[in-house]
Amino acid sequence: MLTKRHLLKAAALLAVAPGLPLRAAADSSITSESHKPKSLLAGVQPITVAERQARVARAQALMQKSGIDAIVLEPGAAMLYFTGIRWWRSERLTCVVIPRRGELAVVTPFFEEPSVRESMTFGDDVRTWNEHESPFERVAGVMKDRGFKSGVIGLEATVRWFVADGVRDALPAFTLESADPVTRGCRMIKSPAELALMKTANEITLAAYGMVYEQLRPGMTPADVNQLMREAQAGFGGQGVWTMALFGEGSAYPHGTDQPQQIREGQVVLMDCGCSVEGYQSDISRTFVYGEPSKKQRKIWQLVREGQDVAFAAAKIGATAGSVDDAVRAFYLKNGFGPDYRLPGLSHRTGHGIGMEGHEPVNFVRGEETRLAPGMCFSNEPGLYLPGEFGVRIEDCLYMTEDGPEWFTVPPSSLESPLGRLG
C-alpha cells in the first residue's frame, strides 16, 4: 500500500543516519516531482443512505425515550451526520427538523431549494420561505403537520441564539431543551463504516508526516512546514486540511505562538495536523528533534511516549473517561511533573473525543464520569511542556472495541524513529 511504502522509505532513511531527521537536498522544492503524493482514497466507501436512515430511526427512538418531540439541526456536522446535506450557515436559516415520528423536513430559503435538493440523500419534504417571511413559521408548520400541538423541541448544541429565539416565538406551546441526549447518543458510538473513514483519514495524515519529515531543513519557518504538510495531506486525498508547526521554545505553547521561529540544529519541532475523509477527522501530533537530541529532550520525549501507553492501558471498557486522565497525571507526578495541570507538566486534558468534528464529547479529562464503551473514539495526547525551553506532544487516536482500545495509528517507538506506523 502506498502509505506503508512512504513510511518504510522514511524508516530506511532514518536507519542510514540514526538520530538525525530526514533532510531534503538543498535545491529541493515543495512542488518537486519526488515529493508529490498520490491519493489514498481508492476503495473508500462513503456513508450509505441506509446508514443515515438508520441514524434518523435511532434518533427518533432516543427522542421517545428522552421525552423530546423533535430536534432542530443547523448546517454542520450533525446535519451532515443524519442527512448527508452539506450546507453552510448564514443569516438566512437553513435547518433540518427531525420529529419524533414521521419524515424529517428541511427548511430553506426559496432560492436555495434547488441546491439543497441536490445535496439531499433522502427525504422529500422541503419547505421554503421568501425574504419577507419567517423561516420559523415553516418550522412550526412541520410540527403541526406531524401532529404535535405542544411538547419539547431539542436544539443541537451549536444552534445559534437567533434560531433558538425564533423557534421559541413561533412555537410558544413548546419548551426548548438540549438535543444532546439524542445527538450525542447517536454520534458518540461510531459504526464500522465510520471507523473505516477515520482510519483512512489517519493514514493520510501519517503518510504526509513521513513525506514532510524527509524535507525538514535548517532555516524553515512554521509557514514553510505548514505548507509542506497541507500539500502532502491534500495530495494523499485529505480534505479540510489543518496544520500547526512549532519550533524550539515555541513548542512549549500547546496551541502556538506568534514568536518568530526557524528550524535550527538541536531544536524541537512539534507538529499537530489533521484532515478529513467524507467528513471524518484525523488528529496526529509528532515531535522531532532536528539534529542530535539532548539528554533532556530524549528524557521528556520518552516520558510523553510512556504517558501514551499509560493512557492506553487505563482506557478499559467500563472505566470512566476521567480515570484515563487521572492515570497519566499520577504517572507524570511520580516523574516530577505537575501536580495537576501545573507547569512544567501536562497543562491540558489527556485526550478528546473525535469523529466528524476534531473535538467531540467526551474527553479524557478529570471528573468526566462517562464510561467507555465500544465505538467511542479519542485522541491520546499527554504532552509535557517546559516553559522557556520546549514542549513534546505525541498524539495518536484510538477507538474502543469490546476488548479495549485499538490504535488508528501506532505511536512511534523512539525519538530515532519518530513517525509511527499504521494500526
C-alpha positions in Angstrom: 0.0 0.0 0.0 1.3 3.5 -0.9 1.1 4.7 2.7 3.2 1.9 4.0 5.8 2.4 1.2 6.3 6.1 2.2 6.6 5.2 5.9 9.1 2.4 5.1 11.1 4.7 2.9 11.3 7.2 5.8 12.3 4.5 8.2 15.0 3.2 5.8 16.5 6.7 5.5 16.5 7.1 9.3 18.4 3.8 9.6 21.2 5.4 7.5 21.6 8.3 9.9 20.2 7.4 13.3 19.1 10.3 15.4 19.1 12.7 12.5 16.0 13.9 10.7 15.5 13.2 7.1 16.7 16.1 5.0 16.0 17.2 1.5 18.7 18.3 -0.9 19.5 22.0 -0.7 17.7 22.7 -4.0 14.6 20.6 -3.2 11.3 22.5 -3.6 7.9 22.0 -2.1 6.5 21.0 -5.5 9.3 18.7 -6.7 8.2 15.6 -8.5 9.8 13.3 -6.0 7.6 14.7 -3.2 4.3 14.6 -5.0 1.8 12.3 -3.1 -0.8 10.2 -4.7 -4.4 9.8 -3.5 -5.1 7.1 -0.9 -8.9 7.3 -1.4 -9.2 4.3 -3.7 -11.8 2.0 -2.2 -13.1 4.5 0.3 -16.8 3.9 0.9 -19.0 6.9 1.8 -21.7 6.5 4.4 -24.7 4.9 2.7 -28.2 6.3 2.6 -29.4 3.2 4.5 -27.0 4.0 7.4 -28.2 7.6 7.5 -31.8 6.5 7.6 -30.9 4.1 10.4 -29.4 7.1 12.3 -32.6 9.0 12.0 -34.6 6.0 13.3 -32.1 5.7 16.2 -32.6 9.4 16.9 -36.4 9.0 16.9 -36.1 6.1 19.4 -33.9 8.3 21.7 -36.4 11.1 21.4 -39.2 8.8 22.5 -37.0 7.7 25.5 -35.9 11.3 26.4 -39.3 12.9 26.0 -38.2 15.1 23.1 -40.7 15.6 20.3 -38.4 17.0 17.6 -34.8 18.1 17.2 -33.6 21.1 15.1 -30.2 21.0 13.4 -28.4 23.8 11.7 -25.8 23.1 8.9 -22.7 21.4 10.3 -21.5 18.0 11.4 -24.8 17.0 13.0 -26.9 17.8 9.9 -24.3 16.0 7.7 -24.3 13.0 10.0 -28.1 12.5 9.9 -29.0 13.7 6.4 -25.9 13.9 4.2 -26.7 17.5 3.5 -23.6 19.7 3.1 -24.5 23.3 3.7 -23.3 26.4 5.3 -24.6 28.9 7.9 -25.6 32.4 7.2 -28.2 34.9 8.4 -30.7 33.0 6.2 -31.8 30.0 8.0 -31.5 26.5 6.5 -32.3 23.8 9.1 -33.4 20.2 9.4 -36.3 19.2 11.7 -36.4 15.6 12.8 -39.7 14.8 14.5 -40.2 12.0 17.0 -42.4 10.4 14.4 -42.8 10.9 10.7 -40.5 12.1 7.9 -37.8 14.7 8.5 -38.2 18.1 6.9 -35.8 20.8 5.5 -36.5 24.5 5.9 -34.5 26.7 3.5 -34.8 30.0 1.5 -36.9 29.7 -1.7 -33.9 30.5 -3.9 -31.8 27.8 -2.3 -34.2 24.9 -2.8 -32.7 23.5 -6.0 -29.2 23.5 -4.5 -30.4 22.0 -1.2 -32.3 19.2 -3.0 -29.1 18.4 -4.9 -27.4 17.8 -1.5 -30.1 15.7 0.0 -29.6 12.0 0.1 -33.2 11.0 1.1 -36.5 12.6 2.0 -38.6 15.0 0.0 -40.2 17.5 2.5 -38.5 20.8 1.7 -40.3 23.9 3.0 -39.2 27.2 1.6 -39.5 30.8 2.8 -39.1 34.1 0.9 -37.1 37.0 2.1 -40.0 38.8 3.7 -41.2 35.7 5.5 -40.2 34.0 8.7 -38.5 30.6 8.4 -39.6 29.8 11.9 -43.2 29.6 10.8 -42.1 26.8 8.4 -40.6 25.0 11.4 -43.9 25.4 13.2 -45.7 24.1 10.2 -43.6 20.9 10.3 -44.6 20.3 13.9 -48.3 20.9 13.2 -48.3 18.6 10.2 -46.6 15.8 12.2 -49.4 16.1 14.8 -47.6 17.9 17.6 -49.5 20.8 19.3 -47.2 21.2 22.3 -44.2 19.4 23.8 -40.4 19.7 23.8 -38.0 20.7 21.0 -34.4 19.8 21.3 -31.8 22.1 19.9 -28.4 20.7 18.7 -25.6 22.1 20.8 -24.3 24.6 18.1 -27.6 26.1 17.1 -27.4 29.9 17.3 -29.3 32.2 19.6 -31.4 33.9 16.9 -32.6 30.4 15.8 -33.5 29.4 19.3 -35.3 32.7 19.8 -37.2 32.4 16.6 -38.3 28.8 17.3 -39.5 29.8 20.7 -41.6 32.7 19.4 -43.1 30.6 16.6 -43.9 27.7 18.9 -44.9 29.2 22.2 -46.6 25.9 23.4 -43.2 24.1 23.2 -40.3 24.2 25.6 -36.7 24.2 24.3 -34.1 21.8 25.7 -30.7 20.4 24.7 -30.8 17.8 22.0 -27.6 16.3 23.4 -29.3 13.1 24.7 -30.3 12.4 21.1 -27.4 13.8 19.0 -24.6 12.6 21.4 -26.5 9.3 21.9 -26.1 8.7 18.2 -22.8 10.3 17.3 -20.7 9.1 20.2 -20.7 5.5 19.1 -19.1 5.0 15.7 -20.2 2.4 13.2 -17.7 0.2 11.3 -18.2 2.4 8.3 -17.3 5.5 10.3 -14.3 3.8 11.8 -13.1 2.9 8.3 -13.3 6.5 7.2 -11.4 7.7 10.3 -8.7 5.1 9.7 -8.2 6.4 6.2 -8.0 10.0 7.4 -5.4 9.0 9.9 -3.4 7.0 7.3 -3.3 10.1 5.1 -2.0 12.3 7.9 0.6 9.8 8.9 1.8 9.3 5.3 2.0 13.1 5.0 4.2 13.2 8.1 6.6 10.6 6.5 6.9 12.8 3.4 7.3 16.1 5.2 9.8 14.7 7.6 12.1 14.0 4.7 12.1 17.6 3.7 12.8 19.4 7.0 15.9 21.6 6.9 17.5 24.5 8.8 16.0 27.9 8.3 12.5 26.7 7.5 9.7 28.7 9.2 6.4 27.3 10.6 4.8 28.7 7.4 7.2 26.6 5.2 6.5 23.4 7.2 2.7 24.0 7.3 2.7 24.5 3.5 4.5 21.2 3.0 2.0 19.4 5.3 -1.0 21.0 3.7 0.1 20.0 0.3 1.0 16.4 1.3 -2.3 15.7 3.1 -4.3 17.2 0.2 -2.2 15.2 -2.3 -3.0 12.0 -0.5 -6.7 12.9 -0.6 -7.3 14.6 2.7 -10.0 17.4 2.8 -10.4 20.2 5.3 -6.6 20.0 6.0 -5.3 21.8 9.0 -1.7 22.1 10.3 0.4 23.5 13.1 4.2 23.6 13.4 6.1 24.9 16.4 9.9 25.1 16.9 12.1 25.3 20.0 10.7 27.4 22.8 7.5 27.8 20.7 6.8 24.1 21.2 6.1 24.8 24.9 2.9 26.6 23.8 0.4 23.8 23.1 -1.5 25.8 20.5 1.2 28.0 19.2 2.9 31.4 19.5 3.5 34.5 17.3 7.2 34.5 18.2 9.5 34.3 15.1 10.7 30.7 14.7 13.1 28.9 12.4 14.5 25.3 12.4 17.9 25.1 13.9 20.3 22.2 14.8 19.3 20.5 18.0 15.8 22.1 18.1 12.5 20.5 18.9 10.0 20.5 16.0 6.4 19.9 17.2 3.6 19.4 14.6 -0.1 18.9 15.2 -2.0 18.1 12.0 -5.1 16.5 10.5 -7.6 16.2 7.7 -11.0 14.7 6.9 -12.3 11.9 4.7 -16.0 12.0 3.9 -16.4 14.3 6.9 -14.4 12.2 9.3 -11.4 13.6 11.1 -7.8 12.6 11.9 -5.6 14.3 14.5 -2.0 13.3 14.9 0.9 15.1 16.7 4.6 14.3 16.2 7.6 15.8 17.9 11.1 15.5 16.3 14.5 16.9 17.1 16.4 18.4 14.2 19.9 17.0 14.6 21.3 15.3 17.7 18.8 15.4 20.7 20.0 16.5 24.1 19.7 14.2 27.1 16.8 16.2 28.4 15.0 16.2 25.1 15.3 12.4 25.0 14.0 12.1 28.5 11.0 14.3 28.0 10.1 12.6 24.7 10.3 9.2 26.3 8.1 10.2 29.2 5.5 11.6 26.8 5.6 8.4 24.8 5.2 6.3 28.0 2.3 8.6 29.0 0.5 7.5 25.9 0.9 3.9 27.0 -0.4 4.7 30.5 -3.5 6.3 28.9 -4.0 3.3 26.5 -3.7 0.8 29.4 -6.2 2.8 31.5 -8.8 3.0 28.7 -10.7 -0.1 29.6 -14.3 -0.8 28.8 -16.5 0.4 31.7 -13.8 2.8 33.1 -14.7 6.4 33.3 -13.1 8.7 30.8 -11.8 10.8 33.6 -9.8 7.9 35.1 -7.6 7.9 32.0 -6.5 11.4 32.7 -6.0 10.6 36.3 -3.7 7.7 35.5 -1.5 9.9 33.3 -1.2 12.7 35.8 -0.3 10.2 38.5 2.5 8.8 36.2 3.8 12.3 35.5 3.7 13.3 39.2 5.8 10.3 40.0 8.3 11.5 37.5 8.5 15.1 38.9 5.9 17.0 36.8 2.8 18.8 37.9 1.0 18.3 40.2 -2.4 18.6 38.4 -2.3 21.0 35.5 0.8 23.0 36.7 3.8 23.6 34.5 6.3 22.2 33.8 3.9 19.3 33.2 0.7 18.5 31.3 -1.4 21.7 31.1 -4.3 20.2 29.1 -6.6 17.2 29.1 -5.1 13.8 28.1 -7.4 13.5 25.1 -10.7 14.4 23.4 -13.5 12.7 21.6 -13.2 12.8 17.8 -15.3 11.9 14.8 -16.9 14.2 12.3 -15.5 17.1 14.4 -11.9 17.3 15.6 -13.1 17.8 19.2 -16.3 16.0 20.3 -17.6 14.8 23.7 -16.5 13.1 25.7 -12.9 13.9 26.9 -10.1 12.2 28.8 -10.3 14.9 31.5 -10.5 15.0 35.2 -14.0 14.5 36.6 -15.5 13.1 33.4 -17.8 10.3 34.6 -19.0 8.9 31.2 -18.0 5.3 30.9 -16.0 4.0 28.0 -17.9 1.8 25.6 -17.2 0.1 22.2 -17.4 2.5 19.3 -16.1 5.6 21.2 -13.1 7.3 19.6 -10.5 9.5 21.3 -7.2 11.3 20.8 -4.4 10.1 23.2 -2.0 13.1 23.6 -0.5 13.5 27.1 2.2 16.2 26.3 4.8 17.7 28.6 5.6 21.4 28.4 8.6 23.2 29.9 8.1 27.0 29.6 11.1 28.8 28.2 12.6 25.6 26.9 10.5 23.3 24.7 7.5 21.0 24.7 6.7 17.5 23.5 3.4 16.1 22.3 2.8 12.7 20.7 -0.8 12.2 19.6 -2.5 9.2 18.1 -6.2 8.4 18.0 -7.8 5.3 19.3 -11.2 3.6 19.1 -12.8 1.4 21.7 -13.7 -2.2 21.0 -15.3 -4.8 23.2 -11.8 -6.0 24.1 -10.5 -2.5 24.9 -8.7 0.2 22.9 -7.2 -0.1 19.4 -4.9 2.4 17.6 -5.9 4.1 14.3 -2.1 4.7 14.0 0.5 3.2 16.3 2.7 5.7 18.1 6.4 5.9 17.3 8.8 3.6 19.1 11.7 6.1 19.7 13.0 9.5 19.0 15.2 7.9 16.4 12.2 6.5 14.6 9.6 9.2 15.4 6.9 8.6 12.7 5.0 5.6 14.0 3.1 3.2 11.8 -0.4 2.1 10.7 -2.7 0.4 13.2 
